[in-house]
Amino acid sequence: MKKELSDFFNKQSTKAKTKIRAMAAKKAEENCIRYGRKIEDLTMDEWKKIVAEEEEELIQKAWKFGGIGAVAFGFMPWW
């Protein structure tokens, strides 16, 4: 699954990658605040790892909810 996610992410345009990375950075920053850590206290490697984990979570959610939406839309009666 991780390889599929990385392949999907690598095939995206730079605009999409930038948007996903910005969302992941914002979510990582919110999580640091929530757990009482300051971003300034983290090393660059730690910060990159946290943002990368958030990117993976965002892409997994996109796949999950995109698939659910496609299935739900396919079973909707056309009125």
N, C-alpha and C positions, 0 to 999 in steps of 0.2 A: 504494500500500500504506500509506503514511504517513497519508493522509487517512482510509482505512478504519479504521486503528488509532485515530486521534483521534476519529472518530465513535463507535467502540465504547466508548472510554474515557468520552466525554461522556454516553453513554446509561446508564452504570452508576450505581448508588445511591452516596450519599456514603460509606456504610460500606465498599463495595467499593473505591472510590477511595482511601479512607484506608488500607485494608489494602495495596493495591498500592503506594501512595506510601511506606508504612512499610517494606515489603520492599525497595523500590528504594533508600531512604535507607540501610538497613542494608548492602545490597550495595555501594553507592557508598562507604560508610565503610570497608568491608573492602578495597575496591580501592585506596583512598587509602593505607591502612596498608601494603598489599602493595607499592605502588610508592614508599613512603617519603615521602609527603606528609602533612602535618598538615591537618586540617580547618580549624583556626584560621587557617592561612595562606591559605586560599582566600577570595576575595570572595564575597559573597552571590550575585552573578550567575553566577560560575563553579560554585558549589555547586548552584544551581538547574538549570543546564545539565547537570551530571553526573547529578543525580537524574532529570531528564527523559529522558536517554538510557537510564538503567537501567529506567525505567518502560516505555519503548518495547520494550526487550529482553524484559522480563517478559511483556508483552502478546503479543509475537510468539511467545514460547515457549508461552504458553497456547493460542494459536490452533493452533500447529503440533502440539503433543502432544494437544490436544483433538481435532483432526481425525484424527490417527493412531489415537487410542483409539476413536473412533466407527467408523472403518473396520475396525479389528481386532475390535471387538465385533460388528459386522455380519456378519463372515465366520466367527465362532466357531460351531461346530456346537452345537446345543442338546441337551445330554444330561441 
